[in-house]
Amino acid sequence: MLVSINWLKRYVDIGDITPEELAEKITKTGIEVDGIEYIADESKNVVTGYVKSCERHPNADKLNLCQVDVGDETLQIICGAPNISQGQKVAVARPGAVLPGNFKIKKVKLRGIESNGMICSLQELGIEEKYVPKDVADGIFVFPDDVEIGEDVEPLLNLNDAVLEFDLTPNRADCLSMLGVAYEVAAILNQDIMLPDETVNFSEEKATDHVSVEVENPELNPYYGAVIIKDLEVGKSPLWMRNALIAAGIRPINNVVDITNYVLLEYGQPLHAFDYDLLNSDKIVVRRAKQDEKMVTLDDVERNLSADHLLITNGKEPVALAGVMGGANTEVNADTKTVLLEAAYFNPSSVRKTVKDTGLRSESSTRFEKGVDPNRVARAGMRAAHLMQKYAGGTVLAEPATFDKLDRSEKIVEINTNEINKRLGTAIRNEEIGDILNRLQFSFEQQAEEFSVTIPTRRGDITIFEDMLEEAARIYGYDNLPFTLPKGSSQAGGLTHYQQLKREIKGYLQGAGLMETITYSLTKDELVTKFLSPEISEKNPKPVHLSMPMTEDHKSLRLSLIPELLQTVSYNQARNQMDLAYYELGNIFISAEENLTQQPEEKLRASGVLTGNWLVHLWQQEKKHVDFYLVKGILEGLFDFLGIEADYVQAELPELHPGRCAVIMINNKTAGYLGQVHPKLEKDLDIKETYIFDIDMDYVLEVYSGSNSYKPIPKYPSVSRDIAFIVDEDVRAGDIKKQIEETGAPLVQDVHIFDVYKGEHLEDGKKSIAISLLYQDPEKTLKDEEVEASYQEIVGKVNDKFDAYVRS
């Protein structure tokens, strides 16, 4: 909802309060103001002028030489607008004026003739193109004849207005109208409200002599009012109304349509004007559509309807889709002389169903869906009739034709001062409760602490005590509610150890270069059993299917995070985003039951997907692609960060590349896997070479000791030795590394495999594994003899166990 401050001032005195201060007060009472926008940047020295003469420029076919009276002088101005002519009142930027965008107007010469200023269009004054009336979209703006020459154009064109954007919750449908907002602001500021003029001078002729109303489904349309207005002159709306509509984000069209839009925004009650002569009938029949019945709406689209949709008809054919949009066959046009004005109440569910089926959503349907004020329906019709009588010269016929079975009763809610104070922790007095109710303009009866409050129909969101409790709290002021700190030994707002550890794990993965992703907990049936970690597969889990899924892509609770992460990769690569690294820390859902009778078990997993380039240095012409060892390195860093020893064992898993896959072992128990997605699956998912990992975080956090380790900085120098072993191809480098760590302890501080070689100068079936050893003693400087003895012991152990020998 867009709320114009200048429009709001017509109903409530907001004093000297700024838009920013008002927005803060409204937000603090429960309606969030998303933002504030000004209609246009400030203009200086722009006034109204009268075009005394307009002649063709002697040296240019498309330019006009104008003499313009601006009150205290006459300016010679050259204008190229196609709609400029003598006798108009226009917006003139005098020399020295500043237009929006800091555009300064100077005296210039155009084709040899001096021009002292500029005649402005609405766009040049800061109005957005989409809100400019079509008749002046390609030219300058022309004022009505009643404006005075030399007036500042800012107030005339509402350029000094500010617009608040409300983010309304569904229950506050009352604030989908300017009057609803006015009631709210009046309560906040403790001001009176000024209601619009609804007086109408009826003719002696009766509307019921020209039209009757029949409603076949009263439960869907309990009220329908038809007002006949004759002798209309369709033309421009008054300037103030056009300004109000533009501020509300609506393009002005003509006085009849603009009035229905204006009252829609003012009262929150949608109206519709039919050209009575095009109606070709003396009755309005409201009925359900027939199956596959068709009609063309105002947007010139043919709609295929069903029995779920409510129609306004002339007894023969549809003329409007009830509560949503009118028909093209009865549209008001420049030749319209008589209007049938519809003011009706439509069932919210019926309108919602029509909107959902047709895809049509309008300002009218939005309000009908949320519910309009039943006591404002007929009044809105009278307000529109008043405006059409005043600004379109219409004659309003007496006794509008109506169908009326509308419930206008007001609800009664009982409240008690003591109970309010008990709930809020306040000490509000009875008099203050009464003052709050008066500010809200709720009538009530009081007996001591007991209040019987009559809720006006405009506030359909208030039905029970708790609703009134909220009203009392927000008008009293949330800032005035007392507060206390939580009592107890624990720190308020502190994280549990488990929460802190999860946060630290996320921090590590993000620091390693992965981006956190939150995917759907639901996935496709064909993917739900794929990418299961071996320890999950052993349990033979049964997928949990939704009985009424919203889409085919999200039918089953996930047994792995990987499928949806791969869908995210596929989505991004289809949009030319190739270098991706995502992780997710989330739950999977495991059940052993075919027909679910108990809640599935939730298990925490940490999963990731990496693809494309990991590092790119264009200047050095260097690229590092994601590979198996990169992913393994990230996981090694994670387990080192947690102080957990993990082993990586070569494996073959169904959905992974058979030569680039390993399971993660912690304390000889499987705790996840890593590897490349199988090339066939990569092709099916339409993704490039992609690597994944999946870790059982419940088990990882279970074995996490939580003890902080500290190693002092060594005082003594270290010694490094490199060694290369020739072994059979099936010998694993990791097994050799383990043997060296066991044999070399405690002097060997680090074992690092830096090369594996196969090929020339080696026997068939053999490979060379090069390893770097780091020797260090924290208590002394090592001697060459000690290092050599340890080195020879390591060589002997490895040679004996793995049938190896040292490469010369």
C-alpha positions in Angstrom: 0.0 0.0 0.0 1.4 3.4 -1.0 0.3 6.2 1.2 0.6 9.8 0.0 1.3 12.2 2.9 -0.4 15.1 1.1 -3.5 12.9 0.5 -3.5 11.7 4.1 -3.6 15.4 5.3 -7.1 15.7 3.9 -8.4 13.4 6.7 -6.1 13.9 9.7 -4.0 16.8 10.9 -0.4 15.5 11.2 1.0 18.9 12.2 4.6 19.6 11.4 5.8 16.0 11.8 8.1 14.9 9.0 7.5 11.8 6.8 10.4 10.1 8.5 9.1 10.7 12.0 5.6 9.6 11.0 7.0 6.4 9.4 8.8 5.6 12.6 5.7 6.1 14.7 3.6 3.9 12.4 6.2 1.2 12.4 6.4 1.3 16.2 2.7 0.6 16.5 2.8 -2.5 14.4 2.6 -1.6 10.7 6.0 -1.8 9.1 6.9 1.1 6.7 9.2 -0.4 4.1 10.4 2.9 2.7 9.8 6.5 1.9 9.9 7.9 -1.6 9.5 11.5 -2.7 7.4 12.1 -5.8 10.3 14.1 -7.4 13.5 15.8 -6.5 13.2 19.4 -5.5 12.8 21.9 -8.4 13.6 25.6 -8.0 12.2 28.6 -9.9 9.6 26.6 -11.9 6.3 28.5 -12.3 3.1 28.4 -14.3 3.1 30.5 -17.4 0.5 31.5 -20.1 1.5 31.0 -23.7 0.5 34.4 -25.3 1.7 33.4 -28.8 3.1 30.3 -30.5 4.7 30.6 -33.9 6.8 28.4 -36.1 10.6 28.9 -35.6 11.9 30.6 -38.7 14.9 28.3 -38.9 13.5 25.0 -37.8 10.4 23.1 -38.8 9.9 21.2 -35.5 10.5 24.1 -33.1 8.0 26.7 -32.0 8.8 30.3 -30.9 6.6 31.1 -27.9 6.0 34.3 -25.8 5.1 33.1 -22.3 3.7 35.3 -19.5 5.1 34.1 -16.1 3.4 36.8 -14.1 6.1 39.4 -13.6 7.6 39.2 -17.1 7.1 37.7 -20.6 9.8 35.2 -21.6 10.7 34.2 -25.2 11.0 30.4 -25.1 11.7 27.9 -27.9 9.8 24.7 -27.5 9.8 21.5 -29.5 6.8 19.8 -27.9 4.2 18.6 -30.4 1.3 19.7 -28.2 2.3 23.3 -27.5 -0.2 25.9 -28.6 -1.3 29.5 -27.9 -3.6 29.9 -24.9 -2.2 27.1 -22.8 -1.1 27.4 -19.2 2.2 25.4 -18.8 5.0 24.7 -16.4 7.9 27.1 -17.1 11.5 26.7 -15.8 12.9 30.2 -15.8 16.5 31.0 -16.4 18.4 29.9 -13.3 15.9 27.2 -12.5 17.1 23.8 -11.3 15.2 20.7 -12.4 15.5 17.2 -10.9 18.9 15.6 -11.5 20.5 19.0 -10.9 19.7 20.1 -14.5 20.2 23.9 -14.6 18.3 26.1 -17.0 20.2 28.8 -18.8 19.6 31.4 -21.6 20.6 29.7 -24.8 20.4 30.3 -28.6 18.6 27.7 -30.7 19.1 28.0 -34.4 20.1 31.7 -34.0 17.2 32.8 -31.8 17.5 33.3 -28.0 15.5 31.1 -25.7 15.0 32.2 -22.1 13.8 29.1 -20.2 12.1 25.9 -20.8 8.5 24.7 -21.0 8.5 21.4 -19.1 6.9 18.0 -19.4 5.9 15.9 -16.3 8.9 13.7 -17.0 11.3 16.6 -16.8 9.7 17.6 -13.5 10.5 14.2 -12.0 7.3 12.2 -12.6 8.0 8.6 -13.6 7.1 7.8 -17.2 4.7 5.0 -16.3 2.5 7.4 -14.3 2.3 10.2 -16.9 -1.2 10.5 -18.5 -1.2 9.2 -22.1 -2.5 12.5 -23.5 0.7 14.3 -22.4 3.2 11.4 -22.4 4.9 12.8 -25.5 4.7 16.5 -24.8 4.5 19.2 -22.2 1.9 19.3 -19.4 -1.0 21.7 -19.7 -2.6 23.1 -16.6 -6.4 23.7 -16.2 -7.5 27.2 -16.9 -8.2 28.0 -13.2 -4.5 28.1 -12.1 -2.9 31.5 -11.5 0.0 32.7 -13.7 3.3 32.7 -11.8 2.4 30.1 -9.2 5.0 27.6 -8.0 4.3 24.3 -9.7 5.5 22.1 -6.9 2.3 22.2 -4.8 0.1 22.3 -8.0 1.6 19.1 -9.3 2.2 17.5 -5.8 5.9 17.4 -6.5 6.6 18.1 -2.8 4.7 14.9 -1.7 6.3 12.0 0.1 4.9 8.4 -0.2 5.1 5.8 2.5 5.2 2.2 1.4 3.4 -0.1 3.9 4.3 -3.8 4.3 0.9 -4.9 5.5 0.2 -8.3 7.2 -2.8 -10.1 5.9 -4.9 -9.2 8.9 -4.7 -5.5 8.4 -6.8 -5.2 5.3 -8.3 -2.0 6.8 -5.1 -0.2 5.9 -5.6 -1.0 2.2 -7.5 2.3 2.1 -6.5 5.9 2.8 -9.4 6.2 5.3 -8.1 3.1 7.1 -4.6 4.6 7.3 -6.2 7.9 8.5 -7.9 6.1 11.4 -4.6 4.5 12.3 -2.6 7.7 12.1 -5.4 9.6 14.0 -5.1 7.0 16.8 -1.3 7.2 16.9 -1.3 11.1 17.0 -4.5 11.4 19.1 -6.2 13.5 16.4 -9.7 13.7 15.0 -10.5 12.3 11.6 -12.3 14.3 8.8 -14.5 12.1 6.6 -15.1 12.7 2.9 -18.2 14.3 1.6 -20.8 11.7 0.4 -23.7 14.0 -0.2 -25.6 13.5 -3.5 -28.3 15.6 -5.1 -30.6 13.0 -6.6 -32.9 13.7 -9.6 -36.6 12.8 -9.4 -35.9 10.0 -11.9 -35.4 6.6 -10.3 -32.6 4.2 -11.1 -35.0 1.2 -10.5 -37.0 2.3 -13.5 -33.9 1.6 -15.7 -32.3 -1.4 -14.1 -33.0 -4.3 -11.8 -30.6 -6.6 -9.9 -30.8 -10.3 -9.6 -28.3 -12.4 -7.6 -28.5 -16.2 -8.0 -25.9 -17.0 -5.4 -26.4 -14.7 -2.3 -23.7 -16.5 -0.4 -21.1 -15.3 -3.0 -22.6 -11.9 -3.5 -24.7 -10.7 -0.5 -24.9 -7.1 -1.7 -25.0 -5.5 -5.1 -25.8 -1.9 -5.7 -26.3 -0.3 -9.1 -26.3 3.5 -9.3 -27.3 5.2 -12.6 -25.6 8.5 -13.5 -26.7 10.2 -16.6 -25.5 13.2 -18.8 -21.8 12.6 -18.0 -19.0 14.5 -19.8 -16.0 12.2 -20.0 -12.8 14.2 -19.8 -9.9 15.0 -17.6 -10.0 14.6 -13.9 -9.3 17.5 -11.6 -5.6 18.1 -11.1 -5.7 17.3 -7.4 -7.2 13.8 -8.2 -4.7 13.1 -10.9 -1.9 14.0 -8.5 -3.3 11.7 -5.8 -3.5 8.8 -8.2 0.0 9.3 -9.5 1.3 9.4 -5.9 -0.5 6.0 -5.3 1.1 4.5 -8.4 -1.9 4.7 -10.8 -1.9 6.4 -14.2 -4.8 8.8 -14.7 -7.2 7.9 -17.6 -10.4 10.0 -17.5 -12.6 11.5 -14.9 -15.0 8.5 -14.6 -12.4 5.8 -14.4 -10.2 8.0 -12.2 -13.0 8.5 -9.7 -13.6 4.8 -9.3 -9.9 4.3 -8.8 -9.7 7.2 -6.4 -12.6 5.9 -4.2 -11.1 2.4 -4.4 -8.0 3.8 -2.7 -9.9 6.2 -0.5 -12.5 3.7 1.0 -10.8 0.4 0.2 -14.0 -0.5 -1.7 -13.6 -1.6 -5.3 -16.1 0.0 -7.7 -16.8 -0.6 -11.4 -18.4 1.7 -14.0 -20.2 0.2 -17.0 -21.3 2.2 -20.0 -25.0 1.8 -19.5 -25.8 2.2 -23.2 -23.4 -0.7 -24.1 -25.0 -2.9 -21.5 -27.9 -3.4 -23.8 -30.1 -4.5 -21.0 -32.3 -3.2 -18.2 -31.1 -5.8 -15.6 -28.0 -7.0 -13.9 -27.8 -10.7 -13.2 -25.0 -12.1 -10.9 -24.5 -15.8 -11.4 -21.9 -18.6 -11.7 -20.2 -19.0 -15.0 -21.1 -22.0 -17.2 -18.4 -24.5 -17.8 -16.1 -23.3 -20.6 -18.0 -20.0 -20.9 -15.9 -17.3 -22.4 -15.6 -13.5 -22.0 -13.1 -10.8 -23.0 -11.8 -8.7 -20.1 -10.7 -5.1 -20.1 -7.1 -6.2 -21.0 -8.5 -7.6 -24.3 -7.7 -11.2 -23.3 -10.4 -13.9 -23.8 -10.9 -15.9 -20.6 -12.1 -19.5 -20.4 -14.3 -19.8 -17.3 -15.7 -22.5 -15.1 -18.6 -22.9 -12.6 -16.2 -21.8 -9.8 -16.2 -18.3 -11.2 -18.7 -15.6 -10.4 -20.0 -13.4 -13.3 -21.8 -10.1 -13.7 -24.0 -10.4 -16.7 -26.7 -8.4 -18.5 -29.0 -11.4 -18.3 -27.5 -12.8 -21.5 -23.7 -12.4 -21.7 -20.9 -11.7 -19.2 -20.0 -8.0 -18.6 -17.5 -8.4 -15.7 -15.6 -11.1 -13.8 -16.9 -10.4 -10.3 -14.5 -8.6 -8.1 -11.6 -9.0 -10.5 -12.0 -7.1 -13.8 -14.7 -5.7 -16.1 -15.5 -6.8 -19.6 -14.3 -5.0 -22.7 -17.8 -4.9 -24.1 -19.1 -2.3 -21.6 -15.9 -0.2 -21.1 -16.3 3.5 -20.4 -15.0 5.5 -23.4 -14.9 9.1 -24.6 -18.5 8.9 -25.9 -20.0 7.5 -22.7 -23.0 9.5 -21.5 -24.6 7.2 -18.9 -22.9 5.0 -16.4 -24.1 2.2 -14.3 -21.9 2.3 -11.2 -21.4 -1.0 -9.4 -20.8 -1.1 -5.6 -20.8 -4.7 -4.4 -19.6 -7.1 -1.8 -18.1 -10.4 -3.1 -17.2 -13.4 -1.1 -13.4 -13.4 -0.6 -13.0 -17.1 -1.3 -14.8 -16.8 -4.6 -12.6 -13.9 -5.7 -9.5 -15.8 -4.6 -10.5 -18.8 -6.6 -11.1 -16.7 -9.7 -7.7 -15.0 -9.3 -5.9 -18.3 -8.9 -7.6 -19.9 -12.0 -7.2 -16.9 -14.3 -3.9 -15.5 -13.1 -5.6 -12.0 -13.0 -4.7 -10.0 -10.0 -5.9 -6.4 -9.6 -6.2 -3.7 -7.0 -9.9 -4.7 -6.7 -9.3 -8.4 -6.3 -6.6 -7.8 -3.6 -9.1 -6.0 -1.4 -12.0 -8.4 -2.0 -9.7 -11.3 -1.2 -8.8 -9.9 2.2 -12.4 -8.7 2.9 -13.9 -5.2 2.6 -15.9 -3.2 5.2 -19.6 -4.2 4.7 -20.7 -0.8 6.1 -18.6 1.1 3.5 -19.9 -0.6 0.4 -22.9 1.6 -0.3 -21.2 4.7 1.1 -18.3 4.2 -1.4 -20.9 4.2 -4.2 -22.4 7.5 -2.9 -18.9 9.0 -2.6 -18.2 8.1 -6.3 -21.6 9.5 -7.3 -20.9 12.7 -5.5 -17.5 13.1 -7.3 -19.1 12.2 -10.7 -21.8 14.8 -10.1 -19.2 17.4 -9.2 -16.4 16.7 -11.7 -18.2 15.0 -14.6 -21.5 17.0 -14.5 -23.5 13.8 -14.0 -27.1 13.5 -12.9 -27.5 10.9 -10.2 -30.8 9.0 -10.3 -32.7 8.4 -7.1 -33.2 4.9 -5.5 -30.3 2.8 -6.7 -31.2 -0.7 -7.6 -29.9 -3.1 -4.9 -29.8 -6.7 -3.7 -29.1 -6.7 0.0 -28.6 -9.7 2.3 -25.3 -8.4 3.7 -24.5 -8.9 7.4 -23.4 -5.5 8.8 -23.5 -6.5 12.5 -20.6 -5.4 14.7 -18.8 -7.8 17.0 -18.6 -7.2 20.8 -15.3 -8.0 22.6 -15.1 -8.0 26.4 -11.8 -6.8 28.0 -10.7 -6.3 31.5 -8.0 -3.9 32.8 -6.5 -6.3 35.3 -6.2 -9.0 32.7 -4.6 -6.6 30.2 -2.0 -5.5 32.9 -1.4 -9.1 33.8 -0.6 -10.0 30.2 1.5 -7.0 29.4 3.2 -6.5 32.8 1.9 -2.9 32.9 -0.1 -0.8 35.3 -2.5 0.8 32.9 -5.4 2.6 34.6 -9.1 2.3 33.5 -9.0 5.9 32.3 -6.0 5.1 30.0 -7.9 2.1 28.5 -10.9 4.3 27.8 -8.6 6.9 26.2 -7.0 4.2 24.0 -10.5 3.1 22.8 -11.5 6.6 22.1 -8.4 7.2 20.0 -9.2 4.0 18.1 -12.8 5.4 17.7 -14.2 2.2 19.2 -17.5 2.7 21.1 -17.7 0.9 24.5 -19.6 0.5 27.7 -17.6 0.4 31.0 -18.3 -1.0 34.5 -15.2 -0.4 36.6 -12.4 -2.6 35.1 -14.8 -4.3 32.6 -15.1 -2.9 29.1 -17.6 -4.1 26.5 -16.1 -2.9 23.2 -18.1 -2.6 20.0 -15.7 -3.3 17.1 -16.5 -1.3 13.9 -16.8 -3.5 10.8 -13.8 -1.7 9.3 -11.7 -3.7 11.7 -12.5 -7.3 10.7 -9.2 -8.5 12.2 -10.5 -8.0 15.8 -12.7 -10.8 17.1 -11.3 -11.9 20.5 -9.7 -10.6 23.7 -6.2 -11.2 22.4 -6.9 -9.0 19.4 -7.9 -6.1 21.7 -4.9 -6.8 23.9 -2.7 -6.2 20.9 -4.6 -2.9 20.1 -4.1 -1.7 23.7 -0.4 -2.6 23.7 0.5 -0.9 20.4 -1.5 2.3 21.1 -0.1 2.5 24.7 3.3 2.1 23.0 5.5 -1.0 22.9 8.4 1.3 24.1 6.4 1.9 27.3 6.1 -1.8 28.1 8.3 -2.8 31.1 11.1 -5.2 30.5 13.2 -7.5 32.7 16.4 -9.5 32.2 16.1 -13.3 32.3 16.9 -14.7 35.7 19.2 -17.7 36.2 22.8 -18.8 36.0 23.1 -19.0 32.2 24.0 -16.0 30.1 21.0 -14.5 28.3 21.2 -15.2 24.6 24.3 -17.5 24.8 24.8 -20.4 22.4 24.9 -23.9 23.6 28.2 -25.9 23.0 26.5 -27.7 20.2 25.3 -24.5 18.5 28.7 -22.9 18.9 30.4 -25.9 17.4 28.1 -25.9 14.4 28.8 -22.2 13.9 32.5 -22.8 14.0 32.3 -25.6 11.4 30.3 -23.2 9.1 33.0 -20.6 9.7 35.7 -23.0 8.7 34.0 -24.1 5.5 33.3 -20.5 4.6 36.9 -19.6 5.3 38.0 -22.4 3.1 36.1 -20.8 0.2 32.7 -22.5 0.2 29.4 -20.6 0.1 26.6 -21.7 2.4 23.5 -23.0 0.6 20.1 -23.9 2.1 18.2 -26.3 -0.2 14.8 -27.9 -0.1 14.3 -30.7 2.4 12.3 -32.4 -0.3 13.6 -33.9 -3.6 12.5 -35.9 -6.6 11.5 -39.5 -6.3 14.2 -40.6 -8.8 16.9 -38.8 -6.8 15.9 -39.6 -3.2 17.8 -42.9 -2.9 20.9 -41.7 -4.7 24.2 -40.5 -3.2 23.5 -42.2 0.1 26.6 -42.6 2.4 27.5 -46.3 3.0 26.5 -46.0 6.7 23.1 -44.8 5.7 22.7 -47.4 2.9 23.4 -50.2 5.5 20.2 -49.2 7.3 18.1 -49.8 4.2 16.1 -46.6 4.7 12.6 -46.1 3.2 11.9 -42.8 1.5 9.2 -40.7 3.2 6.8 -39.5 0.5 4.3 -36.6 0.8 0.7 -37.5 0.3 -0.1 -34.2 -1.4 3.2 -32.8 -2.9 3.1 -29.3 -4.3 5.4 -30.2 -7.2 6.9 -33.3 -8.8 10.4 -32.0 -8.0 9.7 -32.0 -4.3 7.8 -35.2 -3.4 10.1 -37.0 -0.9 12.0 -36.1 2.3 15.7 -36.2 1.5 18.0 -39.0 2.5 21.1 -37.0 1.3 21.8 -33.3 0.9 23.7 -34.0 -2.3 20.8 -34.3 -4.9 19.4 -30.8 -4.2 22.9 -29.3 -4.1 23.6 -30.8 -7.5 20.3 -29.3 -8.7 21.6 -25.9 -7.6 24.8 -26.5 -9.5 22.8 -27.4 -12.6 20.6 -24.3 -12.3 23.6 -22.0 -12.0 25.7 -23.7 -14.8 22.7 -23.3 -17.1 23.1 -19.5 -16.5 26.9 -19.5 -17.3 28.0 -19.6 -13.6 30.7 -22.3 -13.9 33.0 -21.8 -10.8 30.9 -23.0 -7.9 31.7 -24.2 -4.4 28.7 -24.8 -2.1 28.2 -26.5 1.3 25.2 -27.2 3.4 24.8 -28.2 7.1 21.4 -29.7 7.4 19.2 -32.7 8.3 18.3 -35.8 6.4 15.3 -37.9 7.4 15.6 -41.7 7.9 12.8 -44.1 8.4 12.7 -48.0 8.2 8.9 -48.0 7.7 7.1 -48.4 4.3 4.0 -46.8 5.8 5.1 -44.2 8.2 3.6 -44.4 11.7 6.4 -42.5 13.6 8.4 -39.4 12.9 11.5 -40.2 10.8 14.8 -39.9 12.5 16.7 -36.7 11.7 20.5 -36.9 11.2 22.8 -33.9 10.7 25.0 -34.0 7.7 27.6 -31.6 6.2 27.7 -31.9 2.4 29.4 -29.9 -0.4 29.7 -29.7 -4.1 32.6 -28.1 -6.0 33.1 -27.6 -9.7 34.9 -25.5 -12.3 38.0 -23.4 -11.4 39.1 -23.1 -7.8 41.7 -20.5 -8.4 42.3 -18.2 -11.4 45.3 -15.8 -11.7 44.8 -14.3 -15.1 47.9 -12.1 -15.0 50.1 -15.1 -14.2 48.1 -17.2 -16.7 47.5 -19.8 -14.0 44.3 -21.8 -13.3 43.7 -24.4 -10.6 40.7 -26.7 -11.3 38.7 -28.4 -8.6 39.8 -32.0 -8.2 39.7 -34.9 -5.8 42.8 -33.8 -3.8 41.4 -30.3 -3.4 38.2 -31.6 -1.7 40.3 -34.1 0.3 42.5 -31.2 1.5 39.5 -29.2 2.6 38.2 -32.1 4.7 41.6 -32.8 6.1 41.7 -29.2 7.2 38.2 -29.5 8.8 39.2 -32.6 10.8 42.5 -31.0 11.8 40.5 -28.0 13.0 38.3 -30.3 15.1 41.3 -32.3 16.3 39.8 -35.6 14.9 41.9 -38.2 13.1 40.3 -39.4 9.9 41.4 -41.9 7.3 40.4 -42.0 3.6 39.9 -45.4 2.1 39.6 -46.0 -1.6 36.1 -47.3 -2.5 33.5 -47.7 -5.2 30.1 -46.1 -4.7 27.2 -46.4 -7.2 26.9 -42.7 -8.1 30.6 -41.8 -8.0 33.5 -42.1 -10.4 35.1 -45.6 -9.6 38.7 -44.3 -9.6 38.0 -41.0 -7.8 36.1 -42.0 -4.7 36.9 -42.6 -1.0 35.0 -43.3 2.2 35.9 -41.3 5.4 36.8 -43.5 8.4 36.9 -42.2 11.9 37.8 -44.7 14.7 37.4 -47.5 12.1 33.8 -46.4 11.5 32.4 -45.0 8.2 31.5 -41.3 8.6 30.9 -40.2 5.0 32.5 -40.1 1.6 34.0 -37.9 -1.1 34.6 -38.1 -4.8 33.6 -37.2 -8.3 30.1 -37.6 -9.5 29.9 -40.4 -12.0 30.3 -39.0 -15.6 27.0 -40.6 -16.7 25.1 -38.9 -13.9 26.9 -35.6 -14.7 25.6 -35.9 -18.2 22.0 -36.7 -17.0 22.1 -33.7 -14.6 23.7 -31.5 -17.3 26.6 -30.5 -15.2 30.4 -30.3 -15.7 33.0 -32.3 -13.8 31.8 -32.0 -10.2 33.2 -33.2 -6.8 31.2 -33.8 -3.7 31.6 -34.7 -0.1 29.1 -35.9 2.6 29.9 -36.2 6.3 28.0 -37.7 9.2 28.2 -34.6 11.5 26.2 -36.3 14.4 29.0 -38.8 14.7 31.8 -36.2 14.2 30.3 -34.1 16.9 30.0 -37.2 19.1 33.7 -38.0 18.9 34.8 -34.4 19.2 36.6 -34.1 22.4 36.2 -30.4 22.8 39.6 -30.0 24.4 41.8 -27.1 23.2 45.3 -28.2 22.4 48.3 -25.9 22.7 51.8 -26.5 21.2 54.5 -24.1 22.2 56.6 -22.6 19.4 59.7 -24.8 19.0 62.9 -23.3 20.2 65.2 -25.7 18.4 65.8 -26.1 14.7 64.1 -28.8 12.5 65.7 -31.2 10.0 63.9 -32.3 6.8 64.7 -35.5 4.9 63.2 -36.6 1.6 62.8 -40.2 0.6 61.3 -42.1 -2.4 60.1 -45.7 -2.2 59.5 -48.0 -5.1 56.5 -50.2 -4.4 53.9 -52.2 -6.2 51.1 -50.2 -7.8 48.4 -51.6 -5.5 50.2 -50.3 -2.4 48.5 -47.3 -0.9 50.5 -44.2 -0.1 48.4 -43.6 3.0 49.4 -46.9 4.5 53.1 -46.1 4.0 52.5 -42.7 5.6 50.9 -44.3 8.6 53.8 -46.7 9.0 56.3 -43.9 8.9 54.4 -41.9 11.6 54.3 -44.9 13.9 58.0 -45.8 13.4 59.4 -42.2 13.4 57.5 -41.0 16.5 58.2 -38.9 18.5 61.0 -37.3 16.4 59.1 -37.2 13.1 56.7 -34.3 13.5 55.3 -34.2 10.0 55.0 -36.7 7.1 54.1 -35.2 3.7 53.6 -37.1 0.4 54.6 -34.8 -2.4 54.9 -37.0 -5.5 53.7 -40.2 -7.0 55.4 -41.3 -10.2 54.8 -44.1 -12.8 56.5 -44.6 -16.2 59.9 -44.5 -17.7 62.8 -46.0 -15.7 60.4 -48.0 -13.5 59.4 -51.6 -13.9 55.9 -52.5 -15.0 53.5 -52.7 -12.1 55.7 -50.4 -9.9 55.3 -46.8 -8.8 57.5 -44.3 -6.9 56.1 -42.5 -3.8 58.2 -39.4 -2.7 57.8 -38.4 0.9 59.1 -35.5 3.0 59.9 -36.0 6.7 60.2 -33.3 9.2 62.4 -34.1 12.3 62.2 -31.9 15.4 62.7 -32.3 19.2 61.1 -29.7 21.4 63.8 -30.2 24.1 67.1 -30.1 22.2 68.9 -29.7 18.9 68.9 -33.0 17.1 72.2 -34.6 16.1 72.9 -36.1 12.7 73.3 -39.5 14.3 69.8 -39.5 15.8 68.2 -38.4 12.6 70.1 -41.0 10.6 69.2 -43.8 13.0 65.5 -42.9 12.8 65.7 -42.6 9.1 67.3 -46.0 8.6 64.7 -47.6 11.0 61.9 -46.1 8.9 63.4 -47.4 5.6 63.8 -50.9 7.1 60.2 -51.1 8.4 58.7 -49.8 5.1 60.9 -52.1 3.0 60.0 -55.2 5.0 56.2 -54.5 5.3 55.5 -53.3 1.7 58.3 -55.2 -0.2 59.7 -51.8 -1.1 63.1 -50.4 -1.8 64.5 -46.8 -1.8 64.8 -45.2 -5.2 68.4 -44.1 -5.9 
